[in-house]
């Protein structure tokens, strides 16, 4: 099934209260996460873009919206904080996963609450947990973001035929790197089918390309070896 995203359903101010970092004016919508075949809600267009990066990353196996809370001291009293997402990453050890709590903020919000997140990060560290804050400076990086969107357009089971996937796999096993144009020139598949199959294999983690370069017919694709 192809990745499906829905336009923000409404733009409104949350009623969670002024102490909630997500009470700012924000978009609300739904993001289809192809690995889990489930829907993730998002609040804010920046979170929407972050989900593209996370869902397209081959090391990400789960994106959870119910991260474990943590207690932090604000200088007067203890508060409960829950990160926006919990990301589950595969590691080089079979069956071993890494859990990372993630917050998505604008740079302005991070500057405004810098002390708060410094204290929160310290509590995570002391608890032996990993905590990362993503801002537009790390999310809205082109062409990495647009590449992630391209990959997700072709991600999912049953979207590309096994025949086409095997044709690309067989060529990939023969070469250190390959390109879509080379695949088409060799007569393996027509361009549209080679494009879909190659990006589907990228989503699966079987092929890779440098996301710092815009994906096109001349982009070098590398196998896991």
Secondary structure, DSSP 4 states (H G I P E B T S, - for coil): ----B---SEEEE-SS-TTSTT-SEEEEEEEEETTTTEEEEEESHHHHHHHHHHHH-TTEEEEES-PPPEEEE-SSSEEEE--SEEEEEE-SSTT-EEEEEEEE--HHHHHHTHHHHHHHHHHHHHTT-EEEEE-HHHHS-TTHHHHHHHHHHT-STTSS-HHHHHHHHHHHTT-SEE-HHHHHHTTSS-HHHHHHHHHHHHHHTSEE--TTS--STT--EEE--
